[in-house]
């Protein structure tokens, strides 16, 4: 089969899938590319969903990623999720009953919100992952609404800030000792908690919700302590789950997303199967001898570029890249007027040190691994001051 007769099927209509398609074209692949997405929308920017899109109602046209001319011929198959992979037939089956054949497959199905098995009514219960989720939540949050957010990670805290600015009374319930403790540590997490409390947010830390109360619509929640909180709106924001169930029984390692090698090629697969973005459990020169699934905004782009280059080479019968994959994880978060930014892997640290400013004001915190090596940095309202750290980490490449 000629290269121009081969068909690459990308499952997942988000940023990772788009960047993989662009990289395939940039690296000379001239065959067919089709992208399957469960939503009805072409790829759009998700970070604003908990901020600008929720507060002002940004449209898909305003959130949509600009696409390169090179992917203008991509076939988009939208509005139905893939439910099953059959590697023997080289096809996937969609929820609408149709099938799609492929010569090479790219897994870009990302993540979905994790849900707790909490008894009670479900009307008034929300998650936030899609533009439709943001629209539904925007309609629900009114001035004076009682909003209960389960989870104190970045999404939960961004939602708390946005809902507060919209005039709601906000309670955050979390099993953690401090908000955003996993990447930030207890000290900086506690400093951010104090910022939220000054804006009116109430935290219930070390607690979880045991019951949703009401007839058909939630009107309150009961905590495991027995305390009851009024609730017009409840949002679950307790983390995510990779969308990989459709891949089971095909010999892939799905313990934490799809285990891939340095080229994003699925470990153990005889077929050209690749995984990118939030579903990709990949090595990185920055991770040492570990693999990680990193849910940062830039990783779909970085893994998509690598996968596209490697897959184009494989389909052309050329040698795949032999260098170690390197991408610098980075994230940012806007909460009220405060701007948080990070480079590296602060969540992998054993210790941290405030090297600039004060935790309750503009500051920079350095994070060190068990070998006392700098592995990450987080700054609050210090965007320019953090730039040398980015250069420092990039020199590891």
C-alpha positions as CSV (number, residue, x, y, z in Angstrom):
1,X,0.0,0.0,0.0
2,X,1.3,3.4,-0.9
3,X,1.7,6.0,1.8
4,X,-1.0,8.2,0.2
5,X,-3.4,5.3,0.5
6,X,-2.9,4.8,4.2
7,X,-5.5,6.1,6.7
8,X,-4.6,7.6,10.1
9,X,-7.5,7.6,12.5
10,X,-7.2,10.0,15.4
11,X,-9.7,9.3,18.2
12,X,-10.3,12.4,20.2
13,X,-11.3,15.8,19.0
14,X,-9.2,18.0,21.3
15,X,-5.9,19.8,21.1
16,X,-3.8,16.7,21.2
17,X,-5.5,15.2,18.1
18,X,-5.3,18.5,16.2
19,X,-1.6,18.9,16.9
20,X,-0.9,15.3,15.9
21,X,-2.7,15.9,12.6
22,X,-0.7,19.0,12.0
23,X,2.6,17.3,12.8
24,X,1.7,14.4,10.4
25,X,1.3,16.9,7.6
26,X,4.4,18.8,8.6
27,X,6.5,15.6,8.5
28,X,5.3,14.6,5.0
29,X,2.4,12.3,5.5
30,X,0.1,12.7,2.5
31,X,-2.5,10.0,3.2
32,X,-6.0,10.4,4.7
33,X,-6.4,11.7,8.3
34,X,-9.8,11.4,10.0
35,X,-10.5,12.7,13.5
36,X,-13.3,11.2,15.7
37,X,-14.7,13.3,18.5
38,X,-17.5,12.7,21.0
39,X,-18.4,16.4,21.1
40,X,-20.0,18.2,18.2
41,X,-17.3,20.8,18.2
42,X,-13.9,21.0,16.6
43,X,-11.0,21.5,19.0
44,X,-11.3,24.5,21.4
45,X,-9.4,25.9,24.4
46,X,-10.5,24.4,27.7
47,X,-8.7,26.4,30.4
48,X,-11.0,29.4,30.0
49,X,-14.1,27.2,30.8
50,X,-13.6,27.7,34.6
51,X,-12.9,31.4,34.2
52,X,-13.8,33.6,31.2
53,X,-16.2,31.2,29.6
54,X,-18.1,30.6,32.8
55,X,-18.3,34.3,33.8
56,X,-19.0,35.8,30.4
57,X,-20.2,32.9,28.3
58,X,-17.6,32.7,25.5
59,X,-18.8,31.0,22.4
60,X,-17.2,28.1,20.6
61,X,-16.1,30.5,17.8
62,X,-14.2,32.5,20.5
63,X,-12.6,29.4,22.0
64,X,-11.9,27.4,18.8
65,X,-8.2,26.8,18.0
66,X,-6.9,28.3,14.7
67,X,-6.1,25.4,12.4
68,X,-3.2,25.3,9.9
69,X,-4.0,25.2,6.2
70,X,-2.2,21.8,6.0
71,X,-5.1,20.1,7.9
72,X,-7.9,21.7,5.9
73,X,-8.5,18.3,4.2
74,X,-8.9,16.4,7.5
75,X,-12.2,14.5,7.8
76,X,-14.1,15.3,11.0
77,X,-16.4,12.7,12.5
78,X,-18.1,14.4,15.4
79,X,-20.9,13.9,17.9
80,X,-20.4,10.2,18.7
81,X,-17.8,8.6,21.0
82,X,-15.7,5.6,20.2
83,X,-16.8,2.6,22.3
84,X,-14.5,-0.3,21.2
85,X,-11.2,-1.0,19.4
86,X,-10.7,-4.2,17.4
87,X,-7.0,-4.5,16.5
88,X,-7.6,-7.7,14.5
89,X,-10.0,-5.9,12.2
90,X,-8.1,-2.6,12.5
91,X,-11.4,-0.7,13.2
92,X,-13.2,1.1,16.0
93,X,-16.9,1.1,16.7
94,X,-18.7,4.3,17.6
95,X,-21.6,4.7,20.0
96,X,-23.9,5.3,17.0
97,X,-23.1,1.8,15.7
98,X,-20.8,2.9,12.8
99,X,-17.3,1.7,12.4
100,X,-14.1,3.4,11.2
101,X,-11.1,1.6,9.6
102,X,-7.5,2.6,10.1
103,X,-4.0,1.7,9.1
104,X,-2.6,3.7,12.1
105,X,-4.4,4.8,15.3
106,X,-3.8,7.8,17.5
107,X,-5.4,7.7,21.0
108,X,-6.3,11.3,21.9
109,X,-9.4,10.7,24.0
110,X,-8.1,12.7,27.0
111,X,-9.9,12.6,30.4
112,X,-13.2,13.0,32.1
113,X,-14.1,14.2,35.6
114,X,-14.0,11.6,38.4
115,X,-17.3,11.1,40.1
116,X,-18.0,10.0,43.7
117,X,-20.8,7.5,44.5
118,X,-22.8,9.9,46.6
119,X,-26.5,9.0,47.2
120,X,-29.3,11.4,46.7
121,X,-30.8,13.4,43.8
122,X,-28.6,14.5,40.9
123,X,-30.4,17.6,39.5
124,X,-28.2,20.5,40.4
125,X,-25.0,18.4,40.2
126,X,-22.4,19.5,37.7
127,X,-18.9,18.8,36.4
128,X,-16.8,21.0,34.2
129,X,-14.9,19.5,31.2
130,X,-16.8,20.7,28.1
131,X,-18.2,23.9,26.7
132,X,-21.7,22.6,27.3
133,X,-20.8,21.9,30.9
134,X,-19.7,25.6,31.2
135,X,-22.9,26.8,29.7
136,X,-25.0,24.7,32.0
137,X,-23.1,25.9,35.0
138,X,-23.3,29.5,34.0
139,X,-27.1,29.3,33.8
140,X,-27.2,27.7,37.3
141,X,-24.9,30.1,39.2
142,X,-26.8,33.3,40.1
143,X,-26.1,36.1,42.5
144,X,-27.0,34.8,45.9
145,X,-26.7,31.1,44.9
146,X,-25.3,28.6,47.4
147,X,-22.5,26.8,45.5
148,X,-20.8,23.7,47.0
149,X,-17.6,22.6,45.2
150,X,-16.3,19.2,46.0
151,X,-12.6,19.2,45.5
152,X,-9.9,21.8,46.0
153,X,-7.6,21.3,43.1
154,X,-7.0,23.9,40.4
155,X,-10.4,23.5,38.8
156,X,-12.2,23.6,42.1
157,X,-10.3,26.7,43.2
158,X,-10.8,28.5,39.8
159,X,-14.5,27.7,40.0
160,X,-14.6,29.0,43.6
161,X,-13.1,32.3,42.4
162,X,-15.4,32.6,39.4
163,X,-18.5,31.7,41.3
164,X,-17.6,34.2,44.1
165,X,-17.1,37.0,41.5
166,X,-20.6,36.1,40.1
167,X,-22.1,36.8,43.5
168,X,-22.5,33.3,44.8
169,X,-21.9,32.0,48.4
170,X,-19.2,29.4,47.9
171,X,-18.2,26.4,50.1
172,X,-15.3,24.1,49.1
173,X,-15.3,20.6,50.5
174,X,-12.1,18.6,50.2
175,X,-10.4,15.7,51.9
176,X,-7.0,17.5,51.5
177,X,-5.4,19.5,54.3
178,X,-4.9,22.5,52.0
179,X,-6.2,23.5,48.6
180,X,-4.0,22.6,45.6
181,X,-1.7,20.7,48.0
182,X,-0.5,18.1,45.5
183,X,1.4,20.4,43.2
184,X,1.9,23.3,45.5
185,X,2.6,21.9,49.0
186,X,0.9,22.8,52.2
187,X,2.6,26.2,52.8
188,X,1.7,27.7,49.4
189,X,-1.6,25.9,49.3
190,X,-2.4,27.4,52.7
191,X,-1.5,30.9,51.5
192,X,-3.9,30.5,48.5
193,X,-6.6,29.3,51.0
194,X,-6.2,32.5,52.9
195,X,-6.6,34.5,49.7
196,X,-9.8,32.7,48.9
197,X,-11.1,33.2,52.5
198,X,-10.5,36.9,52.2
199,X,-12.8,36.9,49.2
200,X,-15.6,35.0,51.2
201,X,-15.0,31.4,50.3
202,X,-15.5,28.9,53.2
203,X,-13.3,25.7,53.2
204,X,-14.3,22.4,54.8
205,X,-10.9,20.6,54.7
206,X,-10.4,17.0,55.7
207,X,-14.1,16.4,54.8
208,X,-16.2,14.8,52.1
209,X,-19.9,14.9,51.1
210,X,-21.8,11.8,52.2
211,X,-25.3,12.7,51.0
212,X,-27.1,14.9,48.5
213,X,-30.4,16.1,50.0
214,X,-33.7,17.1,48.3
215,X,-36.6,15.6,46.5
216,X,-35.5,15.7,42.8
217,X,-33.1,18.7,42.9
218,X,-30.3,19.0,45.4
219,X,-31.1,21.6,48.1
220,X,-28.3,20.8,50.6
221,X,-25.4,18.4,51.1
222,X,-24.5,16.5,54.3
223,X,-20.8,16.2,55.1
224,X,-19.2,13.1,56.7
225,X,-19.0,15.2,59.9
226,X,-22.8,15.5,60.0
227,X,-22.8,19.2,59.1
228,X,-25.3,20.3,56.4
229,X,-24.6,23.0,53.8
230,X,-27.3,24.7,51.7
231,X,-26.7,24.0,48.0
232,X,-28.4,25.3,44.9
233,X,-25.5,24.2,42.8
234,X,-23.0,21.4,43.4
235,X,-19.8,20.9,41.3
236,X,-17.7,17.8,41.5
237,X,-14.0,18.6,40.8
238,X,-12.1,15.8,42.5
239,X,-9.8,14.9,39.7
240,X,-10.0,13.0,36.4
241,X,-10.0,9.6,34.8
242,X,-8.3,8.8,31.4
243,X,-10.8,7.7,28.7
244,X,-9.2,4.4,27.8
245,X,-11.9,1.8,28.5
246,X,-12.6,1.5,24.8
247,X,-9.0,0.2,24.3
248,X,-9.3,-2.8,26.7
249,X,-8.6,-6.4,25.6
250,X,-6.1,-5.4,22.9
251,X,-2.9,-6.0,24.7
252,X,-2.2,-2.4,25.7
253,X,-0.9,-1.3,29.1
254,X,-3.8,0.8,30.5
255,X,-2.8,1.1,34.1
256,X,-2.6,4.9,34.0
257,X,-3.6,6.0,30.5
258,X,-1.8,4.3,27.6
259,X,1.8,3.4,28.4
260,X,3.9,4.6,25.5
261,X,7.6,4.9,24.6
262,X,9.5,8.1,23.9
263,X,7.9,8.4,20.5
264,X,4.4,8.1,22.0
265,X,4.0,4.7,20.4
266,X,2.0,2.2,22.5
267,X,4.3,-0.2,24.3
268,X,3.7,-3.8,23.2
269,X,1.6,-3.0,20.1
270,X,2.5,-4.6,16.8
271,X,0.3,-2.1,15.1
272,X,1.1,1.6,14.7
273,X,-0.9,2.8,17.8
274,X,0.1,6.1,19.4
275,X,-1.3,8.0,22.4
276,X,-1.0,11.7,23.1
277,X,-2.2,14.3,25.6
278,X,-3.9,13.5,28.9
279,X,-4.3,9.9,27.9
280,X,-0.6,9.4,27.3
281,X,1.5,7.8,30.1
282,X,4.9,8.8,28.6
283,X,8.6,9.0,29.5
284,X,10.3,12.4,29.5
285,X,13.9,13.3,30.0
286,X,12.7,15.5,32.8
287,X,10.9,12.6,34.6
288,X,14.1,10.5,35.1
289,X,13.4,6.7,34.8
290,X,9.6,7.1,35.4
291,X,6.6,7.6,33.1
292,X,4.0,10.1,33.9
293,X,0.6,11.2,32.7
294,X,0.7,15.0,32.9
295,X,-2.6,17.0,32.5
296,X,-1.0,20.4,31.8
297,X,-2.2,22.5,28.9
298,X,1.0,22.3,26.9
299,X,1.4,18.6,26.9
300,X,-1.1,17.7,24.2
301,X,0.8,20.0,21.9
302,X,4.2,18.5,22.8
303,X,3.2,14.9,22.7
304,X,1.1,15.5,19.5
305,X,4.2,17.0,17.7
306,X,6.3,14.0,18.7
307,X,3.7,11.4,17.8
308,X,3.0,13.0,14.4
309,X,6.7,13.1,13.5
310,X,7.2,9.5,14.6
311,X,4.1,8.1,13.0
312,X,4.9,9.9,9.7
313,X,8.3,8.2,9.8
314,X,6.8,4.8,10.6
315,X,4.3,5.0,7.8
316,X,7.0,6.0,5.3
317,X,9.2,3.1,6.4
318,X,11.8,5.5,7.8
319,X,13.6,5.4,11.1
320,X,11.7,6.8,14.1
321,X,13.3,9.5,16.2
322,X,16.0,8.1,18.5
323,X,16.5,11.0,20.9
324,X,14.8,11.1,24.3
325,X,11.6,13.0,24.4
326,X,11.7,16.2,26.3
327,X,8.9,18.6,27.1
328,X,8.8,21.1,29.9
329,X,5.5,20.8,31.9
330,X,4.0,24.2,32.6
331,X,0.7,25.5,34.0
332,X,-0.9,28.7,35.0
333,X,-4.0,29.6,36.9
334,X,-5.9,32.8,37.3
335,X,-7.8,33.1,40.6
336,X,-9.4,36.5,41.3
337,X,-6.6,39.0,40.5
338,X,-3.8,36.5,41.4
339,X,-1.8,34.9,38.7
340,X,-0.1,31.5,39.4
341,X,2.5,30.1,37.0
342,X,4.7,27.0,37.2
343,X,7.5,25.3,35.3
344,X,8.7,21.7,35.9
345,X,7.3,19.2,38.3
346,X,6.7,20.8,41.7
347,X,4.4,17.9,42.6
348,X,7.4,15.5,42.5
349,X,9.2,17.5,45.2
350,X,10.3,16.4,48.6
351,X,11.0,19.9,49.9
352,X,10.4,23.5,48.9
353,X,11.8,26.9,49.7
354,X,10.5,30.5,49.4
355,X,13.2,32.3,47.5
356,X,11.5,35.6,46.7
357,X,8.8,37.6,48.4
358,X,6.3,36.4,50.9
359,X,3.7,33.6,50.7
360,X,0.9,36.1,51.3
361,X,2.1,38.4,48.5
362,X,4.0,38.1,45.2
363,X,6.4,35.2,45.7
364,X,8.5,32.5,44.1
365,X,8.8,29.0,45.6
366,X,11.4,26.5,44.4
367,X,10.8,22.8,44.7
368,X,13.5,20.1,45.1
369,X,13.4,16.3,44.7
370,X,14.8,13.7,47.0
371,X,18.3,14.3,45.5
372,X,18.0,18.0,46.4
373,X,17.8,18.9,42.7
374,X,15.5,21.7,41.5
375,X,12.5,20.0,39.9
376,X,9.9,22.7,39.8
377,X,9.0,26.3,40.6
378,X,5.8,28.2,41.2
379,X,5.3,31.9,41.3
380,X,2.4,34.1,42.3
381,X,2.2,37.4,40.5
382,X,5.8,37.0,39.4
383,X,5.4,36.1,35.7
384,X,8.5,38.0,34.4
385,X,10.6,36.9,37.3
386,X,9.9,33.2,36.5
387,X,11.2,33.4,32.9
388,X,14.9,32.6,33.9
389,X,13.6,29.3,35.4
390,X,12.0,28.3,32.1
391,X,15.4,28.9,30.4
392,X,17.1,26.9,33.1
393,X,14.8,23.9,32.7
394,X,15.0,24.1,28.9
395,X,18.7,23.8,29.0
396,X,18.2,20.2,30.3
397,X,17.0,19.3,26.8
